[in-house]
Structures are given as structure tokens and as C-alpha cells.
Amino acid sequence: MDLIMPGIYAANLRELYNDSLNVHNVEWKNKAALNFIDQNKKEPFFLYYSETVPHGPAPWIKKNGKFVHGLDANPKFTGEGYLDADYSYLPTREEIKKEVKSLGKEEAQAWLRWFDHAVGAVVDKLKAAGIYENTLIVITSDHGNYNGGKTTLYEGGIKVPLMMHWPAGIKASSHYNELVQNIDYTPTFLELAGVNLKEVKTKLDGVSLKNVLEGNSKSVHDYLYFELGFARGVATKDWKYITVRYDEKTQNKIDNGVLFKGWNNTEIKLPYYLSNGHLGHEAALHNPFYFEKNQLFDMKTDSLETKNVFEKNKTEANEMKKLDKVNPRILRYLGYSAYQNGNYDSAISALTEYITKGTNKVIAADYYNLGLAKIAKSIAADGKTVDGAALALGALDIKKSLEIDLAIANGMNEVAKKYFTQKLYPVASALFELAITNPDSRNFLEDNVYFGLSVLTEN
């Protein structure tokens, strides 16, 4: 079995730094996919076929009356260089443009039909090989870009179409209206291939959708996590919480009034989530809450995320949680955000209530944030004295979080080093001691060094 399909670009087209080859060639990649199927059709195979459209360069842009990066580009320009190949199994590019115009559609969107024909060619190849009925075809995208959402955690960036087609395995016209994420693909494909997921030694972030494909409509995720640059998010079907937090170095710059590089030689008070100025500018321009530290959206009534109800829900949380229709996980979000804002009593109260309610599904991050809040609360107002009993209670909660998910240790380094820098060595040593319980942590060696230094300095 061939493991790697030819027809691969080494990077996004513009990143190849070859303007002549900065064009889309759907036919070239499609032919490579069809050749792969021909070579592997007698055995089970996995084919990852990622098309370049509609990524930049925009295939709908015209120069001198031509779609220079798309349907009017030279079809001999490929990722392999200048290549003469037979694509007669597909409609010509001129035929595609004429087809779209005959349907009364804009010619600038003909690249969509270009992609459609490529998918159709894959389907035809599978049928010709006699394996179409028992082949799972998945069509999706890595991100959206509605409202400049590509580099955000808003729905315009993280919510994408997902279509799965498997005549022998999925009932026609079925749908699933629950949360899934691309982390679910790997366990799904592995289980469909006959792998016992319990025997997989590598930790899988997602869950298998095999039961869903077989018709089970039960939710597989109560919530999903997202991370992008300085932004973090957690979402349920009903609520989404986004927090914007900066590393210590960046926060110090903000506190000292240092301006950051914006788009087009401008200067801005707060940095974009990522270093790409153009994408950051578009995201901030179209999303009014982009720079706000705490953002809470009611996805039931405000799917376009036009109202940040965080402040409102801080004061009304006690009333809201009494309502049967209110998702109790609001306590989780309020607890997380309260800890981040230094409201340790509120964080402890909200998270304790959430965790102790037996019907709630408790995750590692719940105990972790509760423990951090208790530890922060254990430090006296003078910033030097530590209540040992309170510290021990906080450490116990963090230990519980590690028992649920050892990966929590990966994020403890920065917090523990902050306390070490503040010369709060009892706190630092407690955290580092917990962190090194995970030998696979990415900071394992450094955590051990700091743990030793904390203990020595403490004594």
C-alpha cells in the first residue's frame, strides 16, 4: 500500500515564493488522488485529499479579465513544476465556467463547481473499482472565515460544514445535531478499521463517532475546548465562553503602555491573538468583542454572537442557576473566569457548587481551577505569608485533576514559576511536586529542577 499520495504542495501556495506557480490546479491534485485509489483499491486504504481552493490566492479574483489564480491559470503549472498531463476525464475549465453561467450563477464562484467535479471524479473512480458502497467519504473544512473569523474562536471561524457519506454504513438523509470536533476523526477511523481503542497506547483527544454513524443520536461531547494564540474557549450547545489572556511578558508591555504593531503600519493598544496582522485586523474589525478579556454568549438566542452577556451573568448567576432551563455548566465558566480575574472566593464558590452536584460531569480543569483558586486564597494580603492548611487543600484538588487527566501537568509550569519568582517557595514546591507526577509532561525536566530549588530555598 502506498502511504503517501503524490500531488502535494510543500506549503500554502504563496509560501512557496514562486509567483509563477502561485495558482490553483484542481486537476493535478485530483489525478493524483485517483491514481492513489487505483494503486490501493484491492486493500483497505486511507486517503487524505485536501484541495487548495478556496484558500489564497483567491480563485475568484480577476486581473485583466482573467481568473489568473484559478480557472484561467495555466493547467500545466503544478506542484511538480511544469507538467503536461491528461485530464480529459474532467470537464475543461471553459466548460465549467459556461456551465455555471448557464445556471444563472456568478462566474466568479465557478471554482466551487471546479471542486464539485473533482469530488465527482473520486466517486466515479470508487464506483468503477467496486468499492464505493463500503467507502466512507468525509468532506469538511479546517476553519471558516465568516466575519473575518478565521483567526478567532467565534462561530465564523470554528463552525464548519461536515458531511459524511457511506452507502453501506450510514442511513441516507440522516443528520446529527450534536457537538463534534476534528479531534474525533482519528478514533473514528481507527475503530472503523477494526482497532480496539482501549488498546491504543497513545492518548486520543477525541472520541469515536462509530455509534453516531450507525444511528445513535446521543451526544458524544458535553463541551469542546478551543485554543488560538492568546484566546481560549469552551463551548456547549447552549453557551460559549471565550477568554483572552496574555503571557507575562506581553502583559507587562500592556501594563507599561507599550503599543503593538497593527495592520498597515498602525499601532494598537492590545495585540492580536496571532502574529498575522492582516488576519488580526480583519478579525478585530468585524468582531466587536475581540479584545475583551471575558466573553460569554448565549448560543440559543444569539448564534451570531452579537451580545457579550458576561457582565450580566456575573450578577444574575445565582438567579439563573435556579432555573431548570439554565445549563448548570454556567457555574464552570463563571468559576474559571472568576479565578482568572482574581475573584478567588467567587471561583471557589462556583466551582465547588458545580463539582458537588452529582448530576454534573466533572472534568480535570474543574478541579484544577478550583485548586489554583484555593492556593491563591492561601496567600495572605502581605504577599508573603502562606496558610499551609489552605495550600494543602488546594494541592489536593489539583491532585484530583491529575488523576483525571495527567496532561494538566503541561500547563502547571508557568503558574508554578510565577510563584517561584515571587519567592513563594512553599506554593511553588507544592505545584512542581504535583507537576512531576507526569513523566510525559513537556516540562518534566525543568519542573524537577525547579522543584528541587523550591525545596532547598524553602528550607
N, C-alpha and C positions, 0 to 999 in steps of 0.2 A: 504493500500500500504506500502510495506517495503521501508523505506527511505535510509537505509544503507545496501550495499551488503557485505556479508561476503567475506573472501578471501583477506584480507587487511594486508599488511606488515606495521609495525609501523614506518618504515623509509627505506631509501636505504639499501640494504642487508648488506653491510659491517658495516653500522652504528648500526646494531643490536648487534654487538660484540658477535656473536656466529658463529665461523668458520664452525661448522658442518652444520649450516643452511644457510651458505653463498652460496647458489645455486639457480638457476632459476627453477621454477616449473610452466610452462605454463599451464599444465593440471589442476592443483589445482585451479588457478585463473579462468580459463575458465569454469570449472564446477560450480564455484560459480556464474559466470555471467549467465549461463544457468538456474540455479536454481532460480535466481532473476527474469528472464523473465517468467518462469513457474508460479511463485507466483504472478506476477503482470500483466499478459497478458490480463486480462479482462478489465483493466483500462489503460488510458494513463500513461506512465512512462518515467522517465529519468534515463538512466544507464550510469555512468562514469566508463569505464573499461580501466584501464591503465596497460599495461603489463610491466614487469621488463626488458625484453630483448629490446634493446641490451645494456642497462646500465650495469655498473660494478656490479659484476665481469664479465669480458669479456667471453661470452659464447663460443667464438671461440678458446680460449686458451687451449692447450693440456698439460697435465702433465702425464708422464709415458704412453703416447699413448692414453690418455682418455680426453674427454672434461669434466673435473672434475666439472666445474661450470654450465654446460649446459646439453646436451643430454645424457651424460654418468653419470650424478649425480643420486643419489637415488631418485626416484619419490615419495617416502614416506616422504621425508623431505619437510615440508610445513611451512607456517607462523603460523599454529596452532600447530606445533610440528611434531611428528612422526605420520603419518596418513595413514591408509590403505584405498584406495578408488578405485572405478571402473571407469576407463577412457576408456573403450573398444569402445566407440563411436568415438574415435580418432585413427589414425594410431599409432603404437608403435614407440618409439624413434628409434629403429633399422630400422624399415620400412622407417622412414623419411630419415635417413642417406643413406640408399640404394637407395631411390627414387632420391635423389639429385645426387648421384654418377652416376646413370643410365642416367641422363640428361647431363652428362659431366661437371658438376659444382663442385666447390671445397667443400669438405665435411665440411670444417671449416665454411662455410656460411649456413650450414643446419639449423641453428637456425632461419633463415628467413622463411624457409618452415614450421618450427615448428609454427611460428606466423601465417603464412598463413592458416594453418589448424585450428588454434584457431578461426580466423575470419570466416572461412567457417562454423565452428560449430555454431557460433552465427547466421549466415544467415540461416542455416538449421533449427535452433530452431524457428526463426521468421516465416519461411515458414510453419512449422508444426503447429504453433499456428494461422496461417491465418492472420498475421499482417505484413508480410514482405513488401507488396506493399506500405503501408502507414507508414513505419518507416524510419526516416532519420538516416542514418549511417554516422558518421564523423570519418575519420581516419587522424591523423596528429601527429606531434611531438612537444615537448616543446622547443626544440632547435636542431641545427645542430652541427657538430664538424669538418667540413672540415677545413683543415689548422689550427687545434687547435683552431677553432673559438668559441668553447663553451662559454668561458667567455670573449667574445668581442662583439662589435656591427657591426662586418663585416658580409658580406653575409653568410660566412661559419657557423656563429652562429645563426643569426636571420632569415634566409630564410629557410623555411621548406616546405615539401610537404603538401598539403591539398586536400583531396578527400572527396566529399560528394555524397552519393548515396541514392536516394529516388525515386523509380519507379513511384509512383503516383504524385510526385511533381516536379521532375527535368527532363528536357528533356535529353534523352540519348545522350552521346558523346558531351555534351555541355561543354564549358570552360569559365573561367572569367580571364582576363589578367589585373586586376587592383589590387590596394593595399588593403589588408585586414589584420587584426591582431586578436590574440586570445581574445582581449577585445570585439570583435564583437559577440562572441558566446552567451553570456548571453542575450543581447537584441534580438538576432535572435531566440533563443529557446523560450523566453518569448512571442514574438509576434506570433510565430507559434502555441503556446499553447493557443492563444486567448487573451493574456494580452494586454490592451491598454497602450502602453509605455508612453503616455502623463500623465497617472495617476500614474505612478511609482514614489514614493516619493524619493527613493534613486537615487542619481546621477549615471548614467551609463556612463562609459568612452567610450564604443564603439557604433556602430550603427547596426541596424538590417540588415541582408542580405536577408530578405524575398523576396524583389523585385528582387534581383540578382538570387535567386534560381528559380524565376518564369520567368527568361529570360532577365531581364533588364541588359544591358551591361554597363550602365553608372557608372562612378567612384563614390564610396561612400567615399573615402578619398583622399584629395589632398596631404596629407603628413601624416607621422606616427612619433611618438616620441619613443625613447628608452632610457633606463637608466640602468646602471650596474656599481656599485661601483663608481669609480672616473670618469667614462665615461658617456657622454650624447650624444645623436644623434637625428637628424631629417632627414627624408628621403622622397623624392618624387620618382616618377618612373624614373626621369632623373638624379637626384643628391642626394648625401648623404653627410651630414656634421657631423663629429664627433669631439667633444671637450673633452679634458682631463683636469679636474680641480680638485685641491686638497682642502680639508678643511684647515682652518687657521693653525691648529696645525701641520698637515702634511707638509704644505708649509713652515712653519718656520724651520722644520727639514731639508727640502731640501735646503733652503737658507743657513743654517748653515753647510752644508756638511755632515750631518748625513747619514750613509749608512743604507739600508734596507735589511731585510732578504730575500734572494733569494731562489732558489731551491737547495737542496742537500748541505746545509751549505755554500752557496755562499753569497756574499754581492753585492747589486746593488744600483745604484745612485738614481733611481726613483722606487717607489713601484708599484707592480702590482695593477690592478684595484680592485681585491678582495684578501682576505687573503689566499686563497688556492695557495700555492707556486708551486705545480706541474702543475696545470692548467694555472697559470700565466706564468710560464716558457715556456710551450708549445705554448701559445698564442703569447708571445713576440718573440719566436724563429721563428715562421712561418709567422709572420706579421710584416714587417719591419717598419711600421709607428706607431706601438703600443704605444710608449711613446710620440709621437709628440702631442703638445697641440692642434693644429688645423689641421684637415684633411678634405679635400674636394675631392670627387670622382665623375667623370663623368660616371654615370652608363650606359649611352647609348653606350659608346665606350670602357669602362673599367669595365665590370661587375665583374672581379676578384679583383678589387681594387689594382692594381699594381702601380698606379701613383697618388700621392698626388698633386693635382693641386691648392692647396690653395694659395700659394705664387704667382703663375702665375695669378690667377684670381683676386687677390687683385689689381694688376696693370692694368689688362685688363678689369676690370669690366665695366668701362664706355663705352668701345667699344662693349663688349659682350651684354650689355643690349639693344643696338640699333638693334641687330639682331632679326628678327622676330622669329627665331627658338630657341632663348635662353629663358629659363624659367625665368620670372621676379622674381621668388622667390629666385634667387641667391642674390638679394638685402637683403632679410631677413637674409640669412646665413652670408653674409658679415657684416650686421649690428650687429647681435648677437656677432660674433667673434671680431669685432672692439671694442665693449663695453668691452668684457672680457679682451682685450689686452690694455685697457686704451686709445684707439683712439676714444675719445668721439665725436669729430667733424665728423669723418667718420661714426660713428654709427648713429648719429643724421641725417646726410645727407641721408644715405642709407635707413634707416627705414622710414623717413619722405616721401621720394620718393615712397617707396613701399606702404605705407598706403594711400597716397593721390591719387594714381592711382586707379580709380574707379573699374576697372575690377579685381583687386586682392582681394582675400578672406583674410580679416584681422582677426587675432586671438588674444587672450588675451596677449600672450607672445610678440607680436609685440609692443603693447602699453607699456607693462611692461618694456621691454628692452630700448625702446625709453625714457620712463620716467626716468629710472635709469641713462641713459647716460646724460640727461639734468640736473639731480640732481648732478651728479658727476662734470659736467661742471660748475655748480653754485658755486663751492668751489674755492676760489682764490688760487694762487700759494703758498701763505703762509700757506695753510692748515688750516686756522682758520676762515677767513672771508667768509661769505656766502651771495650771491646775492639773496635776498628774492624773487624778481620777477621771476628770473630763477628757483628758487626752486619751486615756486608755479606752474609754467608751467610744470615742471617735475612731480609734485604731481598730476596734472590734468590728465596727460597721464596714470599714474598708477591707478587713479580712474576709467578711461575708461576701463582699463584691468580688474579690479574687476567687473565692470558692465557686462562684457562678461563672466567671469569665476571667481567666488569667491574663488575657490581653489588656485588662485595665492597667496592668503594671507599666505598659508602654507610655502612658500619659502621666505617671507619677513623678518622673524625673524633674520636670520643670517646676512643679509645685514644691517638691522637697528641697530643691536647690534654692528656691526663693527663701524658705525658712532658714536654710543654712547661711545664706548671705546676710540675713537679718540677725544672725548669731543665736537663733532659737534652736539650739542643738538638740534638746530633748525631742522637739517636734520633728526635726529633720531626721534624726536617727530612727524614730518610730516609723516614719514613712519609707525611708530607704530600706529598713529591715523587711517591711512588707513587700516592697517592690522586687527585692531579690529572691522572693519565693518563686518567681517565674524565671527559670534559667534561659528561656527563649526570648525574653524581653530584649528589645533592640538597644536598651541602655544598661544591660545586665552588668557589664564590667565597670562602667562609670558609677553605677549605683552602689556596687560593692566598695569601690574606693571611697565614695562619699559617706557610706555607712560607717566605715572604719574611722574616717576623720571625725565624723559626728560623735561617735562614741568616745574617741580619745579626747576630743576637745571638751565634751560634756563632763568627763571625769577629771 
